[in-house]
Every structure is written in structure tokens, then in C-alpha cells.
Amino acid sequence: MSPETVSIGGSESGQRYGAIAKSSTYESDGESALSTDAIGNRYRLMSPDIDRDDFVDEDFVEDLTAPTTSSKEFSYIRKNSFLITLTFLMEYSLTIMSLLVIGHVCKSSDALASASLAVMTYNITGMAFVEGMATSLDTFCSQAYGAKKYTKVGLYTFRCATMILTGIFPVIVLWWCSASWLGYVIAEQDILPDIQLFLRIISFGLPGLITFETGKRFLQAQGHFQAGTYALLFTVPVNVFLVYSLTRIFGYAGAPLGIALSHWFMAIMLLLYCKVWRKDTLICWYPIFSSMFHFKRLFCSWKPMWDLAFPGLLMIEAEYLSFEVLTIMSTYLGVKAIAAQSVISNIGSLIYQVPFAIGCVVSTRVANYIGMECITNAKISIKAAYCVAAFVGVVNFSVILSANKNLAYLFTKDKEVIELCGHVAPILAVNQLYDAFTTFSAAILRAQGRQQIGSMLNIFAYYFIALPLSGWLTFGRLQLGLKGLWYGCGTGILLLAFALSYCVYNSNWDDIVEECLRREKEETEIDLESMTSNSSNIIGV
């Protein structure tokens, strides 16, 4: 974009910003909605020890501005998908490890039952809350980095973390008194104290989990998809050691303590990645403690972020809760059906990590292009992403279909349960063919900042189509049993795939770019206000 002369806004504005500029006009290089020079100088003051020209990944920026091709987008997705998929699989294993250890060390069915229900409660009310709220950064951070608003990436990350910490506090309070209200949904009253103990202990690790989830997106926006993988490569063995050794020492309470410490450990490893290994990521750091004004900005402008975070939360919660409702339905089909449903759900959740992780790569890529206003490149990237979705769906379908009983053997030795899983697994396999399109479409909507559409469609598909149909097929005239649960669920996912893909296909790119620029303009105006209020400090420097 060619330089142009822009007026700040009349004589009154000229006097208002006279402490910063000699006149009411300035030269803009097009990187900011108002004044790149002013904002750039301010960011240098905020991070005086960093030479930004040395830290910017120019190859990445040039790749965004230059015309792209489908083959380049395929290569980008392939190169970054493996490690981030490994990240999600390892993170998913942290809580699963606690159940395995409790089952073998405690050797009590009550201990395993209470731990399983505690983990379910933790996933629905804790993990889903954190992950859902953090999805707003898929829009904010990636678009800001694409627009070369590097310090805003850090600001958005800290702001989101602060918002999640504030919102999670009521959840922690509910966990600490969970025995009083879980009794309304759990029939076994004897295990309620153990569930409450598990949730109380694991709550101490939530700040670490929040730091990791937001920090992971801080790095993904910059193209560092491997950061989370490296952090978890160290964390997973530490988690195994902590959970096992602490369970041996403290019994049942040792498992959640090990998980809580592991959450803090992986957050520290991510911080060391930025501070020691890849210092170039500090280009996006926001100095929250450099002044009271910087710190206060973490508590400002929450509404735009909340408008994207809350629909993202609804999307995640809708899916989490729907599968738990299926599990509750299976309790009316007998003990063997409950066990088979648990196995199938775990296999489905494990396989789901693959398209969800790759979707994060797609979301970041598309959002970067939107931030740079390279809409043609964004469309090419989306077309490539859908081709990858088809490939991922076929691969997941083949894996489940060819190894369904072998996968079931990982969870149980009961032949009757394994046989029942063998009948249901083909339905789960077919679901993978279109679930990949559902996941990728949701990721693209997050990149566009259209989480609200995705959340409404998710709720409608799961709670107005999938679950009622599952109940009717299972307990109605057809009496399909466990198969009916997954036929209904698969139907909802199929319709959701078509609906989300249709929304992506009919994207209004002008509105999407305009909304992105509007968010950046609002933040820029706040920066100008801050320079006015702190003009004496700036001049002193």
C-alpha cells in the first residue's frame, strides 16, 4: 500500500495530539488504521530491549502477501499438522493416565468410578470452558499477526487469559462444594466426597492450563505450531511419573495432584520455549507490568472478545455435553452397553483430536490472510483445507473400520463388550467421513470471526436433531439399542457438516474484512488515547 497523508481529525484533534506530533497530519505506511508511526514508536517504548526488525519472520510475512497456490497450501497444512495433532493427543492423555493409574494402584471400583465421574465433570465444566473461551484467539491473534499488529497478539492473549481466569472462578467455587449439587444427578451418594476431593485438588492447576491454552494460540498465530508439542513431550513423562508416584504415596488424591502439577509444568515449558529457545516470538510480547495503564488494558474491551469467546464456548460445550447425554442414555441398556458406549466414546474422542488439531492450522492460516486482506489467498487455502478434510475423513474411517476390535482391546478384555463395540464401530467409522468437514468448517468460521453462527448450528444439530433422534431410534419402535444412539448422532453431524460448509461457501468477505479492520481501529484509537494520557512519559523517554 502506497504512503498517504491522513488527517487525525480537525483542529481540535490536532491540538489534542499536539504533544505527540508537530502537526495534525502524518505519513502512514498503511500498516495501521490511523498511525503506524505513532503506534510503532509506542510499541518500541513498551519493549525497549527488542529490535523488531531483527525479530520479524519476514519469510512468513512474504508468504502471506504473495499469491498462493493450492499446492503451497497443501504443503503448509501437511508440514504443520503432524506436530499439533501430536500435541492434542498428548494433552488428551493427561487425564486418561490418571484413570489408568487409579484403576491399577487403588484397586477399588469406587475409586475408579469416582475418578471417572470427576474427570467427566472436569471436562464439561473446566476443560471445555477454557478451550471454548480460548477459541476467540483463533480470530484475534491470527488476524492481528497477519495485519502486522504484533504487540496486539500479546495483548489479546493476556486479555483472554484474564477473562478466562475471571470466568473460571465461579466454576472453582462450584467444584469446592460439588458434593452438594452432584447428588441430584449421580445416584451413588457414597462416591460424592471423592469426586469433590478430586475436583478441589485439580482446581489448583487451572491457572497453568489457562496459561498453556492461551499461550499455545499466541504461538500458533505466529506459525509456531510445534511449541505445544515440544512442551508436552517433556510434560507427558513427567505427568506419568507424578500421577503414579503421588498416587502410590497419597492414594486416590495423588492422581489429581499430579495432573495439577503437570498443568503448571507444561505452562512453564511453553514460557521457556519463548524466552530461551525461540526469542523471535517475543516480537508479539505485551509488557503488562511496564505501567499501570498497560496492566489496566487487560481488563478493557472485553465485549468484542466475549462476543467471539462465548459462541466458541457454546460450540465446544454443545459437543461435550451431547456425548455425555449419550452415555447417560446408555445406562438404560445394561452394564455391557454402558461399557461399550464408554469404549466407543473414548475411541471417537481420540480420533476427533486429528481433524480438530489440523483445523487449528487451517484456522490460523485463513485468519492470517484475512488480517493481511488477502482474500484470494484465503479462498485458495479454504479449498485446499476441504481437500485435506476429505483425506482425513477417509483415513479415520479406514482406521476405525479395519481395527475396531483391536482398538476396543485397549480398553477392555470383556469379549461381550468387545463384540458389541464391533457392531457399533462401523457407524462411528462412517461418521468420520463428514465429521472432518464439520470440524474444518467450524475452524474456518472461527478464522472469520463468525463463531456465533457455528454455535447456533451446533446447538440445533445436536439438541434438536441428533439427541432426540438417538432417543427415538434406541428406545422407540425400532429398538436399535446402542446402534440407535450413534445413528442419531451421525445424522446430526451430517446435517451440521452441510450447514457449516454452506455458511463458509456463502461467506461475505467484505463484511469479514471490514469487521477485522473495525476491531483493529478500536484498539488503535485506544493506543492514541494512551499516548495522550502518557505524553509526559513518552517525551521523557
N, C-alpha and C positions, 0 to 999 in steps of 0.2 A: 504494500500500500504506500502510495506516494505521500511525502510530508505535506501537511496542510496547516494553515493558520486557523485556530479556533478561538472564539471569544468565550470567556468564562461566564459572561452574562451581565453586561451593562456596567455603568459607572459605580453603582453600589457594590457589585461583586468585585469590581477592580479594587475599590478601597478595602473591601473585606479581606481579600487575599493579598493586599499590598505588602504584608510582612514577609511574604514568600516570593513574590515576583515584582519586578520593577514596573511592569505594565499589566494591563488586563488581558493580554494575548500571549500566546506561547506557541512554540513549534512542536507539533505532535508527530511521532513516527508511526502512529496507527496502532500501537500495541495496547492502548487504553482508551476507555470511553471518553476520558476527559484530558488527562495529562500524564503521559508516560514519564516525562522527565521529572515531574514533581513526585510522582509515586515511586519512581526508581530511586530518586535521592532519599526518599523517606525509608525505603527498604534497606538501602545501604547503611543508613543510620541505625536501623534496627539490628542489623547483623554486620557490624563493622569489621569483623575478623575474616569475613568471607569475600573473596573476589568472585563475583558472579560469572564473569566471563570465563573464568577457569573451570567453573563447575557445571555449566550448562552442557547437556548432552546434545551437541549440535547435530550429530548423525540422526538422532531420534527426531529432532525438530524438522530437519530437512526431509526426512521420510514422510512426515505428516503433510508438509506443504507441497511436495512434488506429486504429480499424478501417479496413481497407483494402478495395479492390475490385480486380477483375481489370483494369479499365481503368487504374487507378493503377499497377498492377504492370507492365502493358504499357508505359506511359509511362516508368516508371523504367528498365526494361531498354533501351528504344529510345534514351533520352536518353544513357545511359552506355555503350552498346555500340560506337558508331562509333569513338570515340577509342581505346578499349582494343584494339579489333580492329586499328586502325592501328598501335598500339604493338607488338603481336605480329608483325605483318607486317614492320615496320621492323627489329625485333630479329632476326627470321629472316634478313633480308637482309644482316646484317653479315658473316657468314662466307661467304655466297654471293658477295658482292662480291670477296672475296679470290681465289676460284676464277676469276672472270671476268678479274680483273687479271692473275693469273699466266698464264692461258691466252693473253692478248694481249701481255703485256710480255716474259715469259720465252721464249715461243715454243718450248717444249720439251714433248714429250708426257710425258717422265719427270717433269718438274716439276709438270705438271697432275695426273698420276696420283698422285704422292706427296702433293700438297696435298689431293686428293680423299679419299684414304685417311686422311690426318691429320685432316681435318675430320670424317670418319665416326667415327674413334676418339675425337676430342674430344667429339662429340655424345653418343656412347654412354656414355663413362666420365666426362665432365666436365659438360656442359650438362644431361644427363638427371639426373645425381646432384644438382646444385644445384636444379633445378626440382622434382624429386621430393621432396627434403627440405623445400623451402620451402612445399610444399602444406599442411604442418601448420599454417601460419599462417592458411590459409583458415578453419580451425576456431578456433584460439586467439585470434587478433587480432580477428576479426569478432565472435565471441561476447563477448569482453571489452568491446569498444566498445558493443555492444548492451546489455550489462549496466551500462554507465556506469563500468566499471573502466578509466578512460582511461590511467593510467600503466602498467597492466599490458600494454597494447598495445605500448608501447615496450619493456618488459621482455621480453615474449615475442619481439619482433623481434630484440633484441640476443642473447638466449639462443639462438635458432635460428641466427643468423649465426655465433655462436661454435661451435655444434655442427657446422655445415657446414664451417667452416674447419678444425676438428679432423679431421673425417672425410675431407676432400679431400686432406689431407697425404699419406697412402699412395698416392693416385692420382697426385699430382705426382711422387712417387718412382718410380712405375712408368713415367710418361712420360719421365723423365730417362734411363731405361735401356730404353726401349721397343724399341730395335733388337734386343735380345737375346731378347725373347719374341714380338714380332710376326712374326719369321721362321717361327714354327710355323703361322701362319695366312695369311701372304702369301708367294706363290711367288717374286715378283720381289725377290730379295735386294739388287739394286743400288739400289733406292729407299729402303731402310730407314733409312740415315743421314739422308736429307732429311726423312722422316716424323718421326724423333726430334728433329731440329732444330726443325721446326715446332711440335711439342708442347712442347719445352723453352721456347721463346720465349713461346708463348701462355699458358703457366702463370703468368707474371708478372701477367697480367690477371685471374686468377681471384678475388682478393680484391675487385676492383672489380665483377665480375659478381655475386658473392655479395651485396655491399652493395646493388646495384641490385635484385636479385630479392627480397630480404627487405624493402628499403625500399619497393619498389613495393607490396607487400602491406600494409605499415604504413600507407600512404596509402589504398589501396583499402578497408581496413577502415573508414576514416573517410568514405568516399564520394568520394574524390578520384581517380577513375579516369583523369582527363586528365593526371595528373602524369607518368606514364611516357611519354605521347605527346609532351608538351612537351619532356621531356629528350631523346627520340630525334629530334625534329625538328631539334635542334641537333647531335645526335651523328652522324646518318646522313651529312650532307655532310662533316663532319669526318672520318668514317671513310673515305669515298671519297677525300678528299684525302690522308689519311695513308697508306692502303694503296697508292694509286697512286704517290705521290711517294717513299715509302720503298722500294717495290719497284724503282722506277727507280734509286734510289741504291744500295741494298744487294742488289738482286736478289731471289731467292726468299725470303730471310729477312725482307725488308721487310714482306711481307704479314702474317705472324703478329704482328710487332711493331706494325703499325698496328691490328690487332684488339685487342691487349692494351691499348694506349693508349686506344682507343675505349671499352673497358670501364671504365677508370678515369674517363674523361671523362663518361660517362653517369651514373656514380655521383655525381660531383661536381655535375652538373646537378640531380640529384634532391635532393641536400642543399641546394642554393641555392633550390630551389622551396620547401622547408620554412622555411629561415632568412630568406629575403628576400621571396618572393612571397606565400606563404600561411603567415603566422606562427601562424594559428589551429591548424595541425596540431601545434604544439608542446604542445598540451594532453595529448598522448599520449607526450611525450618522457620517457625514463627516464634520470636522471643517473648514469651508470655510474661516473663519476670523482669523485663528491661524497664518497665514503668507501670504505674497503676493503671494508666489508660489501656496499655496493651492487655493487661490482665482482665480488665472490665469488658473488653471486647469479646471475651469468651461467653459472656452472659447476654450479649446483644444479638439482635437479628435472628432470634430463634425461629420465628414464624416461617420464613422461607424454607429453612431446613426441616422444620417439623412438617410442613406441607408435603415433603417428599419422604421423610422418615416414617411417618405414621402409616401411609399406604404400603410402604415396604414392610412394615411390621405386620400389617394385616395379611399381606401375601404370604409371609413365612408362617404366621400363626395359623392361617386357614389350612395350610397343608399339614403342619404338625398335628393340629387337633383332629383333622379328618381321619388320619391313620390311627390315632388313639381311639376314636369312636369306633372304627372297625374292630379294634382289639376288644373293646367293651361289648360289641355285638357278638363277637366270637365266644364270649363267656356263656352264652345260652346254647352253645352247640356241643358242650362237653369239654373235658380236660384235654383230650387229644387234639381237638380243634383249636383250643387256646394255644397249645404248644406249637402246632403247625403254623398258626397265624403269627406267632411271635417270630418263628424262624423266617417265614416269608417276608414279614415286615423288615426284619434286620437285613435280609438279602437285598430287598428293594431299596432300603436306605443306603446301604453300602454302594450299590450300583449307581444310585442317584448322584452320589458325590462326583462322578465323572462328568456328566453334562453340566452340572451346576458349576464345577470348577472351570471348565472350558468356557462356560457362559460369562464368567468374570473377565476372562481375557477378551472376549468379544465386546462386552460392555465397556471396558476401558478403552479399547481401540476406537469404537464408534464415538464415544464421548470425547476423546481427544480430537477427532476430526470435527465434531460439532464445535468444540472450543476454538478451532482454527478456521471455522466457517467453510471447511472443505466438504461440502455436501455430496459432491460427486464421488469423492473417495469413500465417504460414509456409506453410500448406497452400494458401492462395489464390495466393501467389507461385509455388509449385511448379506449380500448374495453369496459370498464365499462362506459365510457363517452357516447359512442354511444347508449348503452342500456338506459341510462338516457335520451338521446335526443329523443329516440322513445317514452318514457313515457311522457316527457314534451310535445311533439307534440300531442299526443292523448289527454292529459288533456286540452291543449289550444284549440284544435279542439272541444272538448265536451263543454267547457265553452262558446265559441262563438256561437256554433250551438244551444245550449239549451237556451241561454239568449240573443240572438241577439237584439230583440226589447226592452228588458229591459235595455240593455246597451245603446241603442240609446236614450231612455228616459232620460238618464243622461245628454244628450247634447241638446235636443230639445223637444218641445211639439207639433211640427207640425206633424200631423198624416200622411200627404202625404210623408214627408221626412222620417218618421219612417218606413212607408210601403216600400219605395224604399230601405232603409237600410236592411230591412228584406229579400229582393231579392238578395242583393249583399253579405250579411254576410256569407251565406254558402260557397261562393267561398273563402272568406277570411279564413274561418274555415279550408277548405281543404288545403290551403296554409301552415297552421301551421304544418301539418304532416311532411313536408320536410324542412320547413324553420328552424326548430330546428337543423336538420343535417347540413344545410348551416352555421348556427351560430356557432355550436360546431366545425365544420371543420375549419372555419376561426380562431377560438380561438387556435386550435392545431397548425395551421400554424404559428401563432404569437409566440407560445411557442417554436417552432423550429427555429424561425428567418427567416421564408420564406414568409414574408409579400408581397414581390414583386409578387409572384405567385398569391396570393389572390387578389391583386389589379388589375392585368391584367384580371383575370377571372371575377371579379366583373364588371369592365367596359364593357367587351364584353357581359356578360349576360344581363346587364340592358340596355345598349345603342345600342347594335346591335341586340338583340333578343326581350327583354321584351317591351321596349317602341315602336319600330316600329310595333310589333305585336299588341300591345294595340291600337295604332292608326288605324291600318287596321281593326281590329275587331269592333272598335267603330264607325268609320266613313266610312268604306269600304262597300262592297256589303252586308255583313251580318247585318250591322246597329244594333249591340248588345247594344249600349248605354253604360251606366255605367258598366254593366257586362263585356263588352268587355275590358275595362281598366284593370280590375282585372284578367280576363282570361289571358291576355297577360303578366301581371306582374307575375302571378303564374307560367306560363310556363317558364319564365326566371329564377325564383327562383328554380324551379325543376331541370332544366339543371345545374344551378350553384351548387346545392346540390350534384349532381352526379360528377361534375368536381372536386370540392374541396375534396370530400370524396376519389376520385380516387388518387388525389395528396397525401393525407395523407396515403392511403394504400400503395402507392409505394414510401414511404419515404426512402431516402438513409441515414441511421442513422450514418454511418461512417462519411459522409460529414458534417452532422449536428453537431456531437460531435467535429469534427476537427475545424469547424468554431467557435464553442463556446470556445474551447481552444485557438484558434488564437486570439480572442478578449481579453481573459484574459492575454495572453502572452504579447500583445502590451501594456496593462495597467501596467503589472508588470515591463516591461522594462522602462516605464516612471517613475515608483517608484524608480528604481535603479538609473536612471539619477538624480532624485530629491535628493536622498541621497548623491550622489557625490557632487552636487552643494551646498548642505547644510551640508556638513560633519562637518564643524566647529561648527554649531549649535547643531548637534547631539552629538558630542563629549562633548560639553559644558554641555549638559543635563546629 
